[in-house]
Amino acid sequence: MTTTLNERHAARARHLPTVWATVFLAGVLVLGAGCGAPTATSTPTQPSVATPSPTTTTPTVDAQKVAAMTDYTAAVQKLTEALQEANIRLQSLEGQTYDHTDRSELSASISAAQAVLDSNSGMTAEDANTATDVQTATAAMVAAAATIKDPGETKLGDPLPEACATRGVGTNGCIDLSTLCPVQRDQLLQCKAVDPFNQLSAAYAAQFGHELYVDLAYRNYDAQVVMLQRYGSPRAATPGTSPHGLGLAIDLPDWEYPARYPPGYAAEIQYGTPQEDWLIANAPTYGWVFNVKSEPWHMKYTG
């Protein structure tokens, strides 16, 4: 069937709303894809930055200054101890007839060392001083103290007493020192007596914790004169008759001059002590005897 032109226009008019609605809806859908709620997407992760924690500032320490101060403190302590020992040594010889120049030198050295110690008192780590002057003073005083000896001692290098010119070399108190042998602290004995004494001393140390301490051994004639002046008779033998003058006797520490001995020695060998009892019982095994009842510190080598 053939439609007229007017009928086609009418049908076309009826369909227009539907077409435009369809177009409008499609446009909304297209626009919605770009303007609606965002779709889930991955975003780049930013690196985390740690928050710095508070720090404590450590004071800078001058290690060299600390070391120098430590050396200085040790040097002052050593000088103080050396001064005490030197003064004790000097005082123990007060009134002795052997007033040699070595005593004067030690006295002068003590004064000089004391001046150094006084000038360095109150030092602190901030001071620019070093231990050098203190160490020098200590060395000088120790050297001076080493030159001084008890007037009753006789050591290698000592000259023969003048009395030996008439008494004769080899007699009591006039023995040629080159024929004697050193024992503890450079004391001298007849060589045959040294090993037995050392063996006795070792046995004593095993029993009491330390060796025997040699106070005096060989005494030349002049030293015997000094001992008689110091102690009088009968405690000191007539010069030229003492077994010490033959290099055959040793005196151990006695309690009258404790400052002269190491700690623990001075009052050890006296009447009725375990040490004296042990020595009386055991010394003869090594050829040594205690033959002077009034002198528990005196022993003689009999072989």
C-alpha positions in Angstrom: 0.0 0.0 0.0 1.2 3.4 -0.9 1.5 6.1 1.7 1.0 9.7 1.1 3.5 12.4 1.8 1.5 13.7 4.7 1.3 10.3 6.3 5.1 9.9 6.2 5.6 13.3 7.9 3.2 12.4 10.6 4.9 9.1 11.4 8.3 10.8 11.4 7.0 13.3 13.9 5.8 10.5 16.2 9.3 8.9 16.4 11.4 12.0 17.1 11.0 12.1 20.9 12.1 8.5 21.1 15.3 9.1 19.0 16.3 12.2 20.9 15.8 10.4 24.2 18.0 7.7 23.1 20.7 10.1 22.0 20.4 12.1 25.2 20.8 8.9 27.3 23.8 7.8 25.4 25.4 11.2 26.0 24.7 11.1 29.7 26.3 7.6 29.8 29.4 8.8 28.0 29.8 11.9 30.1 29.2 9.9 33.3 32.2 7.7 32.5 34.4 10.8 32.8 32.7 12.8 35.5 31.2 10.3 37.9 32.9 8.6 40.9 36.6 7.7 40.3 37.5 4.2 39.6 40.1 2.3 41.8 43.6 3.0 40.6 47.2 2.4 42.1 49.1 5.5 43.1 52.9 5.6 43.6 54.1 5.0 47.2 56.2 7.8 48.7 59.3 6.6 50.6 58.9 7.0 54.4 61.3 9.4 56.2 62.3 8.6 59.8 61.9 11.4 62.2 65.3 12.1 63.8 65.5 11.3 67.5 67.1 13.8 69.9 70.9 13.3 70.3 73.1 13.9 73.3 76.3 15.8 72.7 79.4 14.1 74.2 82.0 16.5 75.5 85.3 16.2 73.6 88.1 14.7 75.8 91.7 15.5 75.2 93.2 12.0 75.5 96.8 13.3 75.5 96.1 15.7 78.4 94.4 12.9 80.3 97.4 10.6 79.7 99.8 13.3 80.7 97.9 14.0 83.9 97.9 10.3 84.7 101.7 10.1 84.3 102.1 13.2 86.4 100.0 11.9 89.2 101.9 8.6 89.2 105.2 10.5 89.2 104.1 12.7 92.2 103.2 9.5 94.1 106.5 7.9 93.4 108.4 11.0 94.4 106.4 11.2 97.6 107.2 7.6 98.5 110.8 8.1 97.6 111.0 11.1 99.9 109.6 9.2 102.8 112.0 6.3 102.3 115.0 8.6 101.9 114.1 10.6 105.1 113.7 7.3 107.0 117.1 6.2 105.8 118.7 9.4 106.7 117.1 9.5 110.2 118.2 5.9 110.9 121.8 7.0 110.6 121.6 10.0 112.9 124.5 10.2 115.3 126.6 7.6 113.4 130.4 8.3 113.2 130.4 7.5 109.5 129.1 10.9 108.4 130.4 10.8 104.9 129.6 13.2 102.1 127.0 10.7 100.8 124.8 11.7 103.8 125.2 15.4 102.9 124.4 14.6 99.2 121.3 12.7 100.2 120.1 15.5 102.5 120.6 18.1 99.7 118.8 15.8 97.2 115.9 15.4 99.7 115.6 19.2 100.0 115.6 19.7 96.2 113.1 16.9 95.7 110.8 18.4 98.4 111.0 21.8 96.7 109.9 20.2 93.4 107.0 18.4 95.1 105.9 21.6 96.9 106.0 23.6 93.6 103.8 21.0 91.9 101.2 20.6 94.6 97.6 21.3 93.7 98.0 20.5 90.0 94.9 19.9 87.9 94.2 18.4 84.5 93.9 22.0 83.1 97.5 22.8 83.9 100.1 22.6 81.2 102.7 20.9 83.4 104.2 17.5 82.7 105.7 14.7 84.9 109.2 15.4 83.6 110.4 17.6 86.4 108.9 15.3 89.0 110.5 12.3 87.5 113.9 14.0 87.3 113.7 14.9 91.0 112.8 11.3 91.9 115.6 9.8 89.8 118.1 12.2 91.4 117.0 11.4 94.9 116.8 7.7 94.4 120.4 7.8 93.0 121.5 9.8 96.0 119.8 7.3 98.4 121.5 4.4 96.6 124.9 5.8 97.4 124.4 6.0 101.2 124.9 2.9 103.2 124.7 1.9 106.8 128.1 2.5 108.4 128.0 -1.2 109.4 127.8 -2.4 105.9 130.7 -3.3 103.6 130.1 -3.7 99.9 132.1 -4.4 96.8 134.2 -1.4 95.8 134.8 -0.2 99.4 138.5 0.4 100.1 140.3 -1.5 102.7 140.3 0.3 106.1 143.5 2.1 106.9 144.0 -0.2 109.9 144.5 -3.1 107.5 147.9 -1.6 106.6 149.2 -2.7 110.0 146.7 -5.5 110.7 147.4 -7.3 107.4 145.2 -8.2 104.5 143.2 -11.4 105.1 142.8 -10.8 108.8 139.5 -10.2 110.5 137.9 -7.1 109.0 140.6 -6.8 106.3 139.6 -9.5 103.8 140.2 -8.8 100.2 136.6 -8.1 99.0 137.3 -9.8 95.6 137.5 -13.1 97.4 134.0 -12.8 98.9 130.6 -13.4 97.1 127.5 -11.3 97.1 124.4 -12.4 98.9 121.1 -10.5 99.1 121.2 -6.7 98.7 124.9 -6.9 97.7 126.0 -7.9 101.1 129.1 -10.1 101.1 129.9 -13.5 102.6 132.5 -16.2 102.1 131.5 -17.9 99.0 131.0 -21.3 100.6 128.3 -19.8 102.9 126.2 -18.2 100.2 124.4 -21.2 98.7 123.6 -22.7 102.1 122.1 -19.4 103.1 120.0 -19.2 100.0 118.7 -22.7 100.5 117.8 -21.9 104.1 116.1 -18.7 103.0 114.0 -20.6 100.4 112.9 -23.2 103.0 112.0 -20.3 105.3 110.0 -18.7 102.5 108.1 -21.9 102.0 107.1 -21.9 105.6 106.4 -18.2 106.2 105.7 -16.6 102.8 108.9 -14.6 102.2 112.6 -15.0 102.2 115.0 -14.1 105.0 116.0 -10.5 104.9 119.8 -9.8 105.2 120.4 -6.8 107.4 124.2 -7.0 107.7 126.7 -9.6 106.6 130.5 -9.0 106.2 131.9 -6.0 108.2 135.3 -4.6 107.6 137.4 -3.3 110.5 136.0 0.2 110.3 132.4 -1.1 110.3 133.1 -3.1 113.4 134.4 0.1 115.1 131.1 1.8 114.2 129.0 -1.1 115.6 130.9 -1.0 118.9 130.2 2.8 119.1 126.6 2.2 118.2 125.7 -0.6 120.5 128.5 -0.9 123.0 129.9 -4.1 124.6 129.1 -6.9 125.0 126.5 -6.6 122.2 129.1 -5.5 119.7 132.3 -7.5 119.5 135.7 -6.0 119.9 136.8 -4.8 116.5 138.8 -7.4 114.7 137.2 -10.3 116.5 133.6 -10.4 115.1 132.6 -13.4 112.9 131.2 -10.8 110.6 134.8 -9.7 110.0 135.5 -13.2 108.5 132.4 -13.2 106.2 130.8 -16.0 108.2 127.8 -14.3 109.9 124.5 -12.6 109.1 122.3 -10.4 111.1 118.6 -10.7 110.4 116.2 -7.7 111.1 115.7 -6.8 114.7 112.9 -4.7 116.2 115.0 -1.7 117.2 115.1 -0.1 113.7 111.8 -1.1 112.0 112.0 1.7 109.4 115.0 0.1 107.8 113.2 -3.0 106.8 110.4 -4.0 104.4 106.9 -4.3 106.0 106.5 -7.4 108.1 110.2 -8.1 108.7 111.2 -5.9 111.7 109.5 -7.7 114.6 109.6 -11.1 113.1 112.9 -12.6 114.5 112.7 -12.2 118.2 112.5 -14.4 121.3 109.9 -17.1 121.3 108.3 -16.3 117.9 107.4 -19.2 115.5 110.0 -17.8 113.1 112.8 -18.0 115.7 111.8 -21.4 116.8 111.7 -22.6 113.2 115.2 -21.2 112.5 116.8 -22.6 115.6 115.4 -26.0 114.7 116.1 -26.0 110.9 119.1 -23.6 110.2 121.7 -26.2 111.3 120.5 -28.4 108.4 122.0 -25.8 106.1 125.2 -25.2 108.2 123.9 -22.1 110.0 123.5 -21.8 113.8 122.1 -19.3 116.2 125.0 -19.3 118.7 124.4 -15.9 120.5 121.6 -16.3 123.1 121.1 -12.6 123.5 120.8 -11.9 119.7 118.1 -13.9 118.1 118.8 -12.1 114.8 122.4 -13.2 114.6 123.5 -16.4 112.9 126.8 -17.9 112.0 127.9 -20.3 109.3 129.7 -23.3 110.6 129.5 -25.6 107.6 
